[in-house]
Amino acid sequence: MLYTFRVVTRSFRFPVSSIPVSRFHRLQHFCTNKMGDSTGTNTPQTPLSGTSTPAKGKQQQQKNNNKPAKKEVKILMLHGYTQSGPLFRAKVRALEKVLAKALVPLNLVPNLIYPTAPNRLSPRDIPGYVPSENSVSEEEEIDSWAWFRKDEASGNYKLLKEGMMRIAEVIEENGGGIEGVIGFSQGGCVAGILAAALEEDRSVDGEENEEWAKRLRETNKGRKLKFFVSYSGFWAVPEDLGWLYEPKIRTESLHVLGGLDTVVEEGRSNGLVERCEEGKRAVVVHPGGHYVPVGKEWVMPVAGFVMKCFKEEKKEEEKL
């Protein structure tokens, strides 16, 4: 038995027995639907297995439309003393990528915001600076910044108001609603300050402190943070900032410390840990020094902590 397919004006003859059934149907489908039958018209055919139909396409589109929209979550990234926003970002890009992947199951997209502190430093402000004949002028402007300066005589923090007002400005520029903060060194200290100041029922001491704390609360629309992460951070020792830690900080916190850190003493870092409420704080110690570890084994705990904070909030929302 022979079976004939007509394509335009040419005919191809194949012994049916020599064509596997699956290939036979595909060839039949191709010749009839793509090139027309013997009359030159296209005859509707049953779709091949595995091909999409208009109904299936519509169902898939409806399924995609039913997916909840992804929610953006804003996280402040605060650099350390002598750094800048862009420099800090360059150092923690690995953390960015892991955070983004970790929040996918929660349908969240992190928006990491890297502000630069307002207080410019000069070369002589850099720890370990020793002038030489070929060095830049002590007054030359360099790309090094600070959230505040410590007065060595009194121990007080100079320019802290300017640093906190800068953060309030950045929050306002980004529409408020900051949900977390990650900071390194001096930025880790400021992360704790920010978390405490945004706890709405915390009373503020001092007229100058009231000014920047009020501004922060206004720009973040009265919302406290869900978490803060402090890398090699420390507590603010001046007496006029004691209100930040009494009562203890209730915001969820993770403290990542370097076992060989010689820049920030262990006691200063532990001082911040101890001023956070038990049950809402966690500590990770890596074997390095004063830096943000970006190896997978040290980035994953941070991503897991952030994900946990958002998961807990989601569970609370589902109960309502």
KEBADREN-495090 format. One record per residue (C-alpha): residue number from 1; x, y, z; residue in three letters. Coordinates in steps of 0.25 Angstrom, whole numbers, plus 5000, padded with zeros to 4 digits. Layout:
(node NUM (X Y Z) "Ala")
...
//
This chain:
(node 1 (5000 5000 5000) "Met")
(node 2 (5005 5014 4996) "Leu")
(node 3 (5001 5027 5002) "Tyr")
(node 4 (5002 5040 4994) "Thr")
(node 5 (5004 5054 5000) "Phe")
(node 6 (5002 5065 4990) "Arg")
(node 7 (5010 5078 4992) "Val")
(node 8 (5006 5089 4982) "Val")
(node 9 (5008 5081 4969) "Thr")
(node 10 (5018 5071 4974) "Arg")
(node 11 (5015 5057 4980) "Ser")
(node 12 (5024 5049 4989) "Phe")
(node 13 (5021 5034 4990) "Arg")
(node 14 (5026 5026 5003) "Phe")
(node 15 (5022 5012 5006) "Pro")
(node 16 (5014 5014 5019) "Val")
(node 17 (5020 5001 5025) "Ser")
(node 18 (5034 5008 5025) "Ser")
(node 19 (5030 5021 5033) "Ile")
(node 20 (5029 5020 5048) "Pro")
(node 21 (5015 5023 5053) "Val")
(node 22 (5020 5036 5061) "Ser")
(node 23 (5027 5041 5049) "Arg")
(node 24 (5016 5038 5040) "Phe")
(node 25 (5006 5046 5047) "His")
(node 26 (5016 5058 5048) "Arg")
(node 27 (5018 5057 5033) "Leu")
(node 28 (5004 5057 5031) "Gln")
(node 29 (5001 5069 5040) "His")
(node 30 (5013 5077 5033) "Phe")
(node 31 (5008 5074 5019) "Cys")
(node 32 (4993 5076 5021) "Thr")
(node 33 (4994 5088 5031) "Asn")
(node 34 (5006 5096 5026) "Lys")
(node 35 (5005 5094 5011) "Met")
(node 36 (4991 5091 5009) "Gly")
(node 37 (4983 5079 5004) "Asp")
(node 38 (4980 5075 4990) "Ser")
(node 39 (4970 5085 4988) "Thr")
(node 40 (4979 5096 4993) "Gly")
(node 41 (4971 5099 5006) "Thr")
(node 42 (4976 5096 5020) "Asn")
(node 43 (4968 5086 5027) "Thr")
(node 44 (4968 5087 5043) "Pro")
(node 45 (4975 5076 5049) "Gln")
(node 46 (4976 5070 5063) "Thr")
(node 47 (4989 5076 5070) "Pro")
(node 48 (5000 5068 5072) "Leu")
(node 49 (5003 5063 5086) "Ser")
(node 50 (5012 5073 5094) "Gly")
(node 51 (5008 5085 5085) "Thr")
(node 52 (5000 5097 5092) "Ser")
(node 53 (4986 5100 5088) "Thr")
(node 54 (4979 5113 5089) "Pro")
(node 55 (4971 5108 5102) "Ala")
(node 56 (4984 5104 5108) "Lys")
(node 57 (4991 5117 5105) "Gly")
(node 58 (4979 5124 5111) "Lys")
(node 59 (4980 5116 5124) "Gln")
(node 60 (4994 5118 5125) "Gln")
(node 61 (4992 5133 5123) "Gln")
(node 62 (4981 5133 5134) "Gln")
(node 63 (4990 5125 5143) "Lys")
(node 64 (5001 5136 5142) "Asn")
(node 65 (4991 5147 5144) "Asn")
(node 66 (4987 5140 5157) "Asn")
(node 67 (5001 5141 5163) "Lys")
(node 68 (5003 5152 5173) "Pro")
(node 69 (5011 5164 5169) "Ala")
(node 70 (5025 5164 5175) "Lys")
(node 71 (5027 5174 5186) "Lys")
(node 72 (5039 5183 5187) "Glu")
(node 73 (5046 5183 5201) "Val")
(node 74 (5055 5195 5204) "Lys")
(node 75 (5068 5192 5212) "Ile")
(node 76 (5078 5203 5215) "Leu")
(node 77 (5093 5199 5214) "Met")
(node 78 (5102 5208 5223) "Leu")
(node 79 (5117 5208 5220) "His")
(node 80 (5128 5209 5230) "Gly")
(node 81 (5137 5221 5235) "Tyr")
(node 82 (5145 5226 5223) "Thr")
(node 83 (5137 5219 5213) "Gln")
(node 84 (5126 5223 5203) "Ser")
(node 85 (5113 5217 5198) "Gly")
(node 86 (5118 5213 5184) "Pro")
(node 87 (5131 5207 5191) "Leu")
(node 88 (5123 5199 5201) "Phe")
(node 89 (5114 5193 5190) "Arg")
(node 90 (5126 5189 5182) "Ala")
(node 91 (5130 5181 5195) "Lys")
(node 92 (5117 5174 5197) "Val")
(node 93 (5112 5170 5183) "Arg")
(node 94 (5112 5156 5187) "Ala")
(node 95 (5102 5159 5198) "Leu")
(node 96 (5093 5166 5189) "Glu")
(node 97 (5092 5154 5180) "Lys")
(node 98 (5089 5144 5191) "Val")
(node 99 (5079 5153 5197) "Leu")
(node 100 (5071 5154 5184) "Ala")
(node 101 (5071 5139 5182) "Lys")
(node 102 (5067 5137 5197) "Ala")
(node 103 (5055 5146 5196) "Leu")
(node 104 (5049 5140 5183) "Val")
(node 105 (5041 5129 5190) "Pro")
(node 106 (5034 5140 5198) "Leu")
(node 107 (5031 5148 5185) "Asn")
(node 108 (5040 5160 5190) "Leu")
(node 109 (5050 5168 5182) "Val")
(node 110 (5061 5175 5191) "Pro")
(node 111 (5064 5189 5188) "Asn")
(node 112 (5077 5192 5194) "Leu")
(node 113 (5080 5207 5196) "Ile")
(node 114 (5095 5211 5198) "Tyr")
(node 115 (5095 5226 5204) "Pro")
(node 116 (5108 5233 5206) "Thr")
(node 117 (5110 5240 5219) "Ala")
(node 118 (5111 5255 5219) "Pro")
(node 119 (5123 5258 5227) "Asn")
(node 120 (5136 5258 5218) "Arg")
(node 121 (5149 5254 5224) "Leu")
(node 122 (5163 5259 5221) "Ser")
(node 123 (5175 5250 5220) "Pro")
(node 124 (5179 5253 5235) "Arg")
(node 125 (5166 5248 5239) "Asp")
(node 126 (5169 5234 5234) "Ile")
(node 127 (5174 5224 5244) "Pro")
(node 128 (5189 5221 5243) "Gly")
(node 129 (5191 5233 5234) "Tyr")
(node 130 (5206 5238 5234) "Val")
(node 131 (5210 5250 5225) "Pro")
(node 132 (5221 5249 5215) "Ser")
(node 133 (5228 5257 5205) "Glu")
(node 134 (5220 5251 5194) "Asn")
(node 135 (5207 5250 5201) "Ser")
(node 136 (5195 5258 5198) "Val")
(node 137 (5192 5271 5206) "Ser")
(node 138 (5186 5269 5220) "Glu")
(node 139 (5174 5278 5216) "Glu")
(node 140 (5172 5272 5202) "Glu")
(node 141 (5158 5266 5199) "Glu")
(node 142 (5157 5251 5198) "Ile")
(node 143 (5146 5241 5196) "Asp")
(node 144 (5145 5237 5210) "Ser")
(node 145 (5133 5240 5219) "Trp")
(node 146 (5127 5238 5233) "Ala")
(node 147 (5114 5238 5240) "Trp")
(node 148 (5120 5245 5252) "Phe")
(node 149 (5133 5248 5258) "Arg")
(node 150 (5137 5245 5272) "Lys")
(node 151 (5143 5256 5281) "Asp")
(node 152 (5155 5249 5287) "Glu")
(node 153 (5155 5259 5299) "Ala")
(node 154 (5140 5258 5303) "Ser")
(node 155 (5136 5245 5296) "Gly")
(node 156 (5124 5251 5290) "Asn")
(node 157 (5120 5249 5276) "Tyr")
(node 158 (5121 5261 5267) "Lys")
(node 159 (5113 5263 5255) "Leu")
(node 160 (5104 5251 5258) "Leu")
(node 161 (5092 5260 5256) "Lys")
(node 162 (5097 5263 5241) "Glu")
(node 163 (5099 5248 5239) "Gly")
(node 164 (5085 5244 5244) "Met")
(node 165 (5078 5256 5236) "Met")
(node 166 (5085 5251 5224) "Arg")
(node 167 (5079 5237 5226) "Ile")
(node 168 (5065 5243 5228) "Ala")
(node 169 (5067 5251 5215) "Glu")
(node 170 (5071 5238 5208) "Val")
(node 171 (5058 5231 5214) "Ile")
(node 172 (5050 5242 5209) "Glu")
(node 173 (5056 5242 5195) "Glu")
(node 174 (5052 5227 5194) "Asn")
(node 175 (5038 5229 5198) "Gly")
(node 176 (5039 5224 5213) "Gly")
(node 177 (5036 5210 5217) "Gly")
(node 178 (5050 5206 5220) "Ile")
(node 179 (5049 5191 5226) "Glu")
(node 180 (5063 5188 5229) "Gly")
(node 181 (5077 5193 5231) "Val")
(node 182 (5091 5186 5229) "Ile")
(node 183 (5103 5194 5234) "Gly")
(node 184 (5118 5192 5235) "Phe")
(node 185 (5127 5197 5246) "Ser")
(node 186 (5122 5211 5249) "Gln")
(node 187 (5111 5208 5240) "Gly")
(node 188 (5107 5196 5249) "Gly")
(node 189 (5107 5206 5261) "Cys")
(node 190 (5098 5215 5253) "Val")
(node 191 (5089 5203 5249) "Ala")
(node 192 (5086 5201 5264) "Gly")
(node 193 (5084 5215 5266) "Ile")
(node 194 (5074 5216 5255) "Leu")
(node 195 (5067 5203 5259) "Ala")
(node 196 (5065 5209 5273) "Ala")
(node 197 (5061 5223 5269) "Ala")
(node 198 (5050 5217 5260) "Leu")
(node 199 (5043 5209 5271) "Glu")
(node 200 (5031 5218 5273) "Glu")
(node 201 (5029 5216 5288) "Asp")
(node 202 (5043 5220 5291) "Arg")
(node 203 (5045 5233 5298) "Ser")
(node 204 (5056 5242 5293) "Val")
(node 205 (5065 5251 5302) "Asp")
(node 206 (5072 5264 5298) "Gly")
(node 207 (5066 5275 5289) "Glu")
(node 208 (5076 5272 5278) "Glu")
(node 209 (5074 5257 5278) "Asn")
(node 210 (5059 5260 5278) "Glu")
(node 211 (5060 5268 5265) "Glu")
(node 212 (5067 5257 5257) "Trp")
(node 213 (5059 5245 5263) "Ala")
(node 214 (5046 5252 5260) "Lys")
(node 215 (5050 5255 5246) "Arg")
(node 216 (5054 5240 5244) "Leu")
(node 217 (5040 5235 5249) "Arg")
(node 218 (5033 5245 5240) "Glu")
(node 219 (5041 5241 5227) "Thr")
(node 220 (5039 5226 5230) "Asn")
(node 221 (5024 5229 5232) "Lys")
(node 222 (5024 5224 5247) "Gly")
(node 223 (5029 5210 5243) "Arg")
(node 224 (5039 5203 5251) "Lys")
(node 225 (5050 5194 5245) "Leu")
(node 226 (5047 5179 5243) "Lys")
(node 227 (5062 5176 5246) "Phe")
(node 228 (5076 5182 5246) "Phe")
(node 229 (5090 5175 5243) "Val")
(node 230 (5102 5180 5249) "Ser")
(node 231 (5116 5176 5243) "Tyr")
(node 232 (5127 5179 5253) "Ser")
(node 233 (5118 5189 5260) "Gly")
(node 234 (5118 5195 5274) "Phe")
(node 235 (5109 5203 5283) "Trp")
(node 236 (5109 5218 5285) "Ala")
(node 237 (5116 5221 5298) "Val")
(node 238 (5112 5236 5300) "Pro")
(node 239 (5103 5238 5312) "Glu")
(node 240 (5094 5247 5304) "Asp")
(node 241 (5090 5235 5295) "Leu")
(node 242 (5087 5225 5307) "Gly")
(node 243 (5072 5226 5303) "Trp")
(node 244 (5075 5218 5291) "Leu")
(node 245 (5078 5206 5299) "Tyr")
(node 246 (5069 5208 5311) "Glu")
(node 247 (5060 5200 5310) "Pro")
(node 248 (5068 5190 5301) "Lys")
(node 249 (5066 5190 5286) "Ile")
(node 250 (5054 5181 5282) "Arg")
(node 251 (5056 5181 5267) "Thr")
(node 252 (5061 5167 5262) "Glu")
(node 253 (5077 5168 5261) "Ser")
(node 254 (5088 5160 5255) "Leu")
(node 255 (5102 5163 5259) "His")
(node 256 (5114 5158 5250) "Val")
(node 257 (5127 5159 5258) "Leu")
(node 258 (5141 5156 5253) "Gly")
(node 259 (5149 5147 5263) "Gly")
(node 260 (5162 5154 5259) "Leu")
(node 261 (5156 5168 5258) "Asp")
(node 262 (5167 5178 5264) "Thr")
(node 263 (5160 5191 5260) "Val")
(node 264 (5147 5190 5268) "Val")
(node 265 (5150 5183 5282) "Glu")
(node 266 (5141 5171 5285) "Glu")
(node 267 (5136 5178 5297) "Gly")
(node 268 (5130 5190 5289) "Arg")
(node 269 (5123 5180 5279) "Ser")
(node 270 (5118 5171 5291) "Asn")
(node 271 (5113 5184 5297) "Gly")
(node 272 (5103 5186 5285) "Leu")
(node 273 (5099 5171 5286) "Val")
(node 274 (5096 5172 5301) "Glu")
(node 275 (5088 5185 5298) "Arg")
(node 276 (5078 5177 5289) "Cys")
(node 277 (5067 5169 5295) "Glu")
(node 278 (5069 5155 5298) "Glu")
(node 279 (5062 5146 5288) "Gly")
(node 280 (5062 5156 5277) "Lys")
(node 281 (5077 5156 5275) "Arg")
(node 282 (5087 5146 5269) "Ala")
(node 283 (5102 5146 5267) "Val")
(node 284 (5111 5140 5257) "Val")
(node 285 (5126 5140 5258) "Val")
(node 286 (5135 5138 5246) "His")
(node 287 (5150 5135 5247) "Pro")
(node 288 (5155 5148 5240) "Gly")
(node 289 (5157 5162 5244) "Gly")
(node 290 (5150 5176 5242) "His")
(node 291 (5143 5174 5229) "Tyr")
(node 292 (5130 5168 5223) "Val")
(node 293 (5132 5153 5219) "Pro")
(node 294 (5126 5150 5206) "Val")
(node 295 (5129 5135 5205) "Gly")
(node 296 (5116 5127 5203) "Lys")
(node 297 (5117 5121 5217) "Glu")
(node 298 (5117 5135 5224) "Trp")
(node 299 (5107 5141 5214) "Val")
(node 300 (5096 5130 5215) "Met")
(node 301 (5093 5132 5230) "Pro")
(node 302 (5091 5147 5228) "Val")
(node 303 (5081 5144 5216) "Ala")
(node 304 (5074 5133 5225) "Gly")
(node 305 (5072 5143 5236) "Phe")
(node 306 (5066 5154 5227) "Val")
(node 307 (5057 5144 5221) "Met")
(node 308 (5053 5139 5234) "Lys")
(node 309 (5049 5153 5238) "Cys")
(node 310 (5040 5155 5226) "Phe")
(node 311 (5034 5141 5228) "Lys")
(node 312 (5030 5144 5242) "Glu")
(node 313 (5023 5157 5238) "Glu")
(node 314 (5016 5149 5227) "Lys")
(node 315 (5011 5139 5237) "Lys")
(node 316 (5006 5151 5246) "Glu")
(node 317 (4998 5157 5234) "Glu")
(node 318 (4992 5144 5231) "Glu")
(node 319 (4986 5143 5245) "Lys")
(node 320 (4979 5156 5243) "Leu")
//
